[in-house]
Every structure is written in structure tokens, then in C-alpha cells.
């Protein structure tokens, strides 16, 4: 199964810029489907980006984040060719992890 995470990391001097797109329904639990029934909450709770074994970005999310969230940030450090690991866990216990090379 393909990862739900697409990530791109580019190093420019001492700063690494990261962009990620995550496919996830991010259902808040407050929306009804076409039949008028509440769609149960299903959302990412923790999103983590790690470089060199250390977290460089951690987000604690709830149901207020939109479907298929996009994340962009920068951190100091990171070298071209090094790995950046991205992982998430949702409120139903599902997880996904991917690793990208810094370009």
C-alpha cells in the first residue's frame, strides 16, 4: 500500500524547507453524510517530522484540521542526502510513516 504522506524537503544553506501533503479524511464528528447520519470522528492526532532521530516538528491535532492537510515549515540544519522521517497516528490507532531524502 502506498503511503498517505507525500513530502519534499530542500536544503538551502543552513535551512531546510519541508512541504508535506497527507491524505486523510480528518472527519470532525460534527458532519452528517448524505443519509443524515453523523460521520464518526476520524482525524490525525499527532504528526511528527524527525531529522537525525530528533523531532524537528510535532503537531497535536484535533478534528478542526481540514481534509488532506498540507504542512509547510523550515528548520535549521539538514543536509542534502540525509533522511527526514514523517509519521502520524490518528484517533483510531492507524499510523503511517515515510522517509524522504533532503534535496
NUVEX-951549 format. One record per atom (N, C-alpha, C): x, y, z; atom name. Coordinates in pm, 1 decimal. Each point is the difference from the previous one (the first is absolute). Example, Ala and Ser with C-alpha at 12.3 -4.5 7.8 and 13.67 -1.06 7.14 Angstrom:
2
[[1319.0, -569.0, 780.0], N],
[[-89.0, 119.0, 0.0], CA],
[[90.0, 120.0, 0.0], C],
[[-35.0, 105.0, -72.0], N],
[[82.0, 119.0, 6.0], CA],
[[-77.0, 109.0, 73.0], C],
END
This chain:
103
[[83.3, -117.9, 0.0], N],
[[-83.3, 117.9, 0.0], CA],
[[87.6, 123.9, 0.0], C],
[[-35.7, 92.9, -83.1], N],
[[77.2, 123.8, -9.0], CA],
[[-21.2, 84.2, 124.9], C],
[[99.5, 78.0, 32.4], N],
[[-8.9, 86.6, 116.9], CA],
[[-101.5, 111.3, -24.7], C],
[[-62.2, 44.1, 107.0], N],
[[-94.0, 112.1, -8.2], CA],
[[73.1, 133.8, 7.6], C],
[[131.3, -5.0, 16.3], N],
[[79.8, 121.4, 21.4], CA],
[[87.5, 26.1, -122.4], C],
[[-9.2, 119.9, -51.4], N],
[[93.7, 45.6, -103.6], CA],
[[78.9, 114.4, 60.8], C],
[[130.5, -10.4, -3.7], N],
[[82.9, 100.9, 65.1], CA],
[[114.6, 39.9, -92.0], C],
[[35.2, 127.6, 8.3], N],
[[113.5, 53.8, -74.4], CA],
[[78.5, 88.1, 95.6], C],
[[129.2, -25.2, 7.6], N],
[[87.4, 78.3, 87.2], CA],
[[117.6, 49.0, -82.2], C],
[[25.7, 130.3, 6.7], N],
[[111.6, 57.8, -75.5], CA],
[[87.9, 80.9, 93.7], C],
[[129.7, -22.7, -13.5], N],
[[96.7, 71.0, 82.5], CA],
[[53.1, 119.5, -77.4], C],
[[5.6, 113.9, 69.0], N],
[[53.8, 121.7, -60.4], CA],
[[88.8, 65.8, 104.9], C],
[[127.7, -29.2, -6.1], N],
[[90.7, 51.2, 102.8], CA],
[[-20.9, -74.6, 129.7], C],
[[-29.6, 72.0, 107.5], N],
[[-20.3, -67.1, 127.9], CA],
[[-147.5, -21.6, 33.3], C],
[[-88.5, 31.2, -94.1], N],
[[-143.2, -16.1, 21.6], CA],
[[-56.2, -106.4, -93.5], C],
[[-85.7, -84.0, 54.1], N],
[[-69.0, -100.5, -79.4], CA],
[[-148.4, 32.4, 0.1], C],
[[-57.0, 12.6, -119.3], N],
[[-143.1, 26.7, -13.7], CA],
[[-70.9, -131.4, -29.6], C],
[[-108.8, -23.7, 71.2], N],
[[-74.6, -125.4, -11.1], CA],
[[-143.5, 31.4, -40.9], C],
[[-50.3, -74.3, -97.2], N],
[[-140.3, 7.6, -40.2], CA],
[[-55.0, -141.6, -1.1], C],
[[-117.4, -19.6, 59.4], N],
[[-59.2, -133.9, 5.2], CA],
[[-149.3, 8.6, -25.6], C],
[[-50.0, -97.8, -70.9], N],
[[-142.5, -14.8, -25.7], CA],
[[-40.0, -138.5, 48.5], C],
[[-101.9, -4.7, 84.9], N],
[[-41.2, -125.7, 61.2], CA],
[[-144.3, -29.3, -39.4], C],
[[-23.4, -118.1, -53.9], N],
[[-136.7, -39.1, -35.3], CA],
[[-66.2, -63.0, 123.0], C],
[[-102.0, 68.4, 50.9], N],
[[-72.0, -50.3, 116.8], CA],
[[-135.9, 68.8, 2.3], C],
[[-107.8, -71.1, 38.9], N],
[[-132.6, 62.7, -3.0], CA],
[[-17.1, 112.9, 100.9], C],
[[69.4, -4.3, 113.6], N],
[[-7.8, 103.3, 102.9], CA],
[[-145.7, 34.9, 33.6], C],
[[-80.7, -103.1, 20.7], N],
[[-140.3, 20.7, 39.1], CA],
[[-8.1, 46.8, 144.4], C],
[[-73.5, 108.5, 21.7], N],
[[-7.9, 60.9, 133.0], CA],
[[-99.8, -68.3, 92.9], C],
[[-96.0, -71.8, -57.4], N],
[[-106.1, -59.3, 80.3], CA],
[[-121.3, 90.4, 10.8], C],
[[2.0, 113.8, -69.0], N],
[[-112.2, 94.1, 3.3], CA],
[[-69.8, 14.0, -135.5], C],
[[36.9, -85.2, -95.7], N],
[[-54.4, 9.1, -135.2], CA],
[[-86.9, -122.0, -27.3], C],
[[-110.1, 23.5, -72.9], N],
[[-89.9, -108.9, -36.0], CA],
[[26.8, -44.1, -143.3], C],
[[-26.2, -127.9, -26.7], N],
[[13.3, -50.9, -136.0], CA],
[[-129.6, 25.6, -77.9], C],
[[-8.4, -52.5, -121.9], N],
[[-116.7, 22.2, -86.3], CA],
[[-128.3, -56.3, 59.6], C],
[[10.5, -98.9, 87.5], N],
[[-117.9, -60.3, 63.8], CA],
[[-40.6, 74.2, 127.3], C],
[[76.8, 100.8, 37.2], N],
[[-31.4, 77.2, 119.9], CA],
[[60.0, -57.4, 126.9], C],
[[87.9, -97.9, -13.6], N],
[[63.5, -61.9, 116.8], CA],
[[136.6, 64.3, 25.8], C],
[[31.6, 15.5, 127.6], N],
[[127.2, 59.8, 39.1], CA],
[[116.5, -88.4, -44.7], C],
[[98.1, 61.3, -64.0], N],
[[122.7, -70.5, -36.6], CA],
[[88.5, -1.4, 123.7], C],
[[39.3, -119.4, 49.3], N],
[[80.3, -6.3, 123.0], CA],
[[133.1, 73.6, -14.3], C],
[[51.3, 53.6, 110.7], N],
[[128.3, 69.9, -6.6], CA],
[[111.9, -93.6, -45.5], C],
[[81.9, 50.7, -89.2], N],
[[115.9, -74.4, -49.6], CA],
[[102.3, 103.4, -45.6], C],
[[98.5, 23.8, 84.5], N],
[[96.3, 106.2, -30.1], CA],
[[138.2, -34.3, 54.7], C],
[[101.7, 61.2, -57.8], N],
[[138.1, -17.1, 46.0], CA],
[[15.8, 72.0, 133.7], C],
[[57.6, -71.2, 96.9], N],
[[21.1, 60.9, 131.0], CA],
[[142.4, 54.8, 15.7], C],
[[97.5, -74.5, -48.5], N],
[[138.8, 43.2, 14.7], CA],
[[72.7, -16.6, -133.5], C],
[[63.4, 106.4, -43.7], N],
[[81.1, -0.6, -121.6], CA],
[[142.2, 37.9, 40.5], C],
[[97.1, -82.4, -42.4], N],
[[138.3, 22.2, 41.9], CA],
[[94.5, -5.8, -119.6], C],
[[90.3, 96.1, -5.8], N],
[[108.8, 0.6, -98.1], CA],
[[129.2, -14.6, 79.4], C],
[[82.5, -97.4, -37.0], N],
[[125.1, -23.4, 71.7], CA],
[[118.3, 7.9, -95.5], C],
[[103.5, 69.0, 47.7], N],
[[125.8, 6.8, -73.6], CA],
[[110.1, -45.8, 93.8], C],
[[81.2, -91.7, -46.8], N],
[[111.3, -52.0, 79.0], CA],
[[-48.4, -56.0, 133.9], C],
[[-118.3, -63.9, -1.8], N],
[[-54.0, -62.7, 120.2], CA],
[[-63.4, 94.8, 99.8], C],
[[-6.7, 128.4, -33.3], N],
[[-57.0, 99.0, 92.4], CA],
[[-118.1, 70.6, -66.5], C],
[[-106.1, 24.7, 76.1], N],
[[-114.5, 69.4, -59.4], CA],
[[34.4, 145.7, -32.7], C],
[[-35.2, 41.1, -121.6], N],
[[19.5, 140.2, -39.7], CA],
[[-134.0, 71.8, -13.8], C],
[[-108.7, -78.2, -2.4], N],
[[-134.7, 57.9, -7.6], CA],
[[-97.7, -104.7, 52.6], C],
[[-79.7, 38.5, 100.0], N],
[[-102.1, -88.8, 54.7], CA],
[[-129.2, 79.1, 9.5], C],
[[-108.5, -57.6, -52.1], N],
[[-130.9, 65.5, 6.3], CA],
[[-98.0, -91.8, 71.8], C],
[[-71.7, 55.9, 97.2], N],
[[-109.9, -70.2, 67.1], CA],
[[-128.2, 56.6, -57.4], C],
[[-68.0, -80.4, -79.9], N],
[[-117.6, 46.6, -72.0], CA],
[[-128.4, -56.4, 58.6], C],
[[-110.4, 64.4, -37.1], N],
[[-134.0, -45.5, 34.1], CA],
[[-83.9, -3.6, -125.4], C],
[[-131.0, 1.7, 18.3], N],
[[-90.2, -10.3, -113.0], CA],
[[-15.9, 128.6, -79.6], C],
[[65.4, 105.9, 37.0], N],
[[-14.5, 127.3, -68.9], CA],
[[91.6, 19.5, -118.9], C],
[[81.2, -97.5, -33.1], N],
[[91.5, 10.5, -113.3], CA],
[[-70.9, -54.1, -124.2], C],
[[19.5, 67.2, -111.8], N],
[[-71.9, -37.6, -122.0], CA],
[[48.1, -132.2, -58.7], C],
[[-82.4, -54.5, -87.4], N],
[[30.2, -125.2, -69.7], CA],
[[130.0, 15.8, -79.1], C],
[[77.1, -107.4, -8.9], N],
[[125.8, -3.6, -74.4], CA],
[[88.4, 119.7, 35.1], C],
[[44.3, 7.5, 125.3], N],
[[74.7, 118.6, 44.4], CA],
[[134.7, 17.5, -70.7], C],
[[36.0, 127.8, -16.0], N],
[[127.5, 42.3, -57.8], CA],
[[79.1, 70.0, 109.6], C],
[[127.0, -36.1, 12.6], N],
[[86.0, 57.0, 102.9], CA],
[[126.3, 53.6, -66.8], C],
[[38.6, 119.7, 40.8], N],
[[124.9, 59.0, -50.6], CA],
[[70.7, 66.2, 116.9], C],
[[128.0, -29.4, 15.6], N],
[[79.4, 62.5, 104.8], CA],
[[147.5, -7.9, -40.0], C],
[[84.7, 63.8, 78.6], N],
[[144.8, -4.7, -22.8], CA],
[[69.0, -23.3, 133.3], C],
[[115.8, -63.8, -7.2], N],
[[80.8, -17.9, 120.6], CA],
[[147.1, 19.8, -33.5], C],
[[76.5, 33.5, 102.9], N],
[[143.8, 18.7, -16.4], CA],
[[67.0, -136.3, -1.8], C],
[[92.8, -15.0, -91.1], N],
[[70.7, -126.6, -12.7], CA],
[[-55.5, -78.9, -117.2], C],
[[41.4, -121.3, -11.8], N],
[[-41.2, -83.3, -111.9], CA],
[[98.4, 14.3, -113.5], C],
[[45.0, -110.8, -48.4], N],
[[96.6, 0.8, -109.8], CA],
[[-57.8, -78.3, -116.1], C],
[[36.8, 38.8, -120.2], N],
[[-45.3, -71.4, -118.4], CA],
[[41.8, -146.4, 10.7], C],
[[-94.7, -88.3, -30.8], N],
[[25.8, -143.8, 5.3], CA],
[[-38.2, -64.8, 131.3], C],
[[-21.8, 80.0, 105.9], N],
[[-43.0, -56.0, 128.5], CA],
[[-148.2, -33.4, -3.6], C],
[[-41.2, -85.4, 93.1], N],
[[-139.9, -42.7, 6.8], CA],
[[-82.2, 87.3, 94.7], C],
[[-124.0, 21.7, -38.4], N],
[[-100.2, 65.8, 83.3], CA],
[[-116.1, -98.4, 11.6], C],
[[-35.8, -36.7, 121.4], N],
[[-106.8, -97.3, 22.9], CA],
[[-126.3, 71.1, 46.1], C],
[[-110.6, -34.2, -63.8], N],
[[-130.1, 59.2, 32.3], CA],
[[-93.6, -112.1, 43.5], C],
[[-71.4, 22.3, 110.1], N],
[[-94.9, -101.1, 45.1], CA],
[[-120.4, 66.1, 64.8], C],
[[-112.5, -71.5, -4.0], N],
[[-119.5, 47.5, 68.4], CA],
[[-71.6, -117.6, 63.9], C],
[[-82.7, 32.6, 99.7], N],
[[-89.1, -97.1, 61.9], CA],
[[-134.5, 68.1, 15.0], C],
[[-108.8, -72.4, -31.7], N],
[[-132.0, 61.6, 10.8], CA],
[[-78.1, -53.1, 119.9], C],
[[-119.6, 52.2, 18.8], N],
[[-79.1, -33.1, 118.5], CA],
[[-53.6, -142.8, -1.6], C],
[[11.8, -69.6, -112.5], N],
[[-40.6, -140.6, -7.3], CA],
[[118.5, -94.6, 11.3], C],
[[118.9, 55.2, 22.8], N],
[[120.2, -80.8, 17.3], CA],
[[74.7, -30.9, -128.2], C],
[[-49.5, 46.2, -113.4], N],
[[70.6, -20.5, -126.4], CA],
[[124.8, 88.0, -3.8], C],
[[100.9, -46.9, -70.9], N],
[[123.8, 75.7, -11.8], CA],
[[52.2, -6.8, -143.0], C],
[[89.3, 90.5, -31.7], N],
[[72.4, -4.5, -126.0], CA],
[[133.6, 70.2, 21.7], C],
[[100.4, -48.4, -69.5], N],
[[134.5, 56.6, 9.7], CA],
[[63.7, -3.9, -137.2], C],
[[73.8, 104.5, -31.6], N],
[[78.1, 0.5, -123.0], CA],
[[129.6, 74.8, 25.6], C],
[[97.1, -27.6, -83.9], N],
[[129.1, 65.8, 10.9], CA],
[[32.9, 64.4, -134.0], C],
[[49.9, 122.3, 6.1], N],
[[36.8, 72.2, -121.4], CA],
[[144.7, 45.2, 11.1], C],
[[67.6, 3.3, -113.0], N],
[[136.0, 53.1, -5.1], CA],
[[-7.0, 152.0, -14.2], C],
[[80.0, 66.9, 75.7], N],
[[9.1, 145.3, -14.1], CA],
[[75.6, 30.0, -128.6], C],
[[-56.9, 87.0, -82.0], N],
[[61.1, 33.7, -128.6], CA],
[[72.5, 132.0, 6.6], C],
END
